[in-house]
Amino acid sequence: MSRRDQDQDSLPAELLLRAYAAGIFPMAESRDDPQVFWVDPKQRGVLPLDSFHVSKSLRKVLRRGDFIVRANSAFERVLDECAAPGPGRKDTWINEPIRHAVIELHHLGFAHSIETWKDGRLAGGLYGVALRGAFFGESMFSRATDASKVALAHLVARLRIGGFRLLDTQFATNHLKTFGCEEIPARDYLTRLEDALEFQARFPLNAAPDRVMREIEAMARNPE
């Protein structure tokens, strides 16, 4: 992984968009560190939208409707939950400059969240940045079993509906690999990114729930 430091306390939203388009993304050493550095991994994680894996157990959860799923209904809360320490992570990479830049991107219509709710409480969610035909998944959190998995399935369904070509996960973690995430060389990633940026996709904020579920059912029929 290569690293490029940015010695400043602010991170302009326009700069962040240019970075995503160039195939790099920001991180911080910790949530309390004011500095931002740019990450350009030699291997990238991508989640193919046409072969997203829905396990049998997740299918049951999705079909039961254990969670109410919404988009952009609590963006800053999702961002703050992703930035907070949680099970298995004592610290996170989302510091104040990154937080402020992402909120600005949200106000500009580029950053979106998917939230899962249970018993009136925010149980899980994720957020990322949409740029033309590419969606850059940034972070997710879960406060209830399967909450973030449901959010991810709903995200993929919406991206398919909206005509997106690329779901960038930054890294291919073992958890994401269970959904079909692949690790590819940076040069191949940049080719896919360039292709995705040629298309003008639309993040379907108001997609009808039955339309989203039909897309999820189509994904669930994919071979395991």
Buried (B, 14 or more C-beta within 10 A) or exposed (E): EEEEEBEEEEBEBEBBBEBBBEBBBBBBEEBEBEBBBBBBBEEBBBBBBEEBBBEEEBBEBBEEEBBBBBBBBBBEEBBEBBBEEEEEEEBBBBBBBBBBBBBBBBEEEBBBBBBBBBEEEBBBBBBBBBBBBBBBBBBBBBBBEBBBBBBBBBBBBBBBBBBBBBBBBBBBEEEBBEBBBBBBEBEEBBEBBEEBBEEEBEBBEEBEEEEBBEBBBEBBEEEE
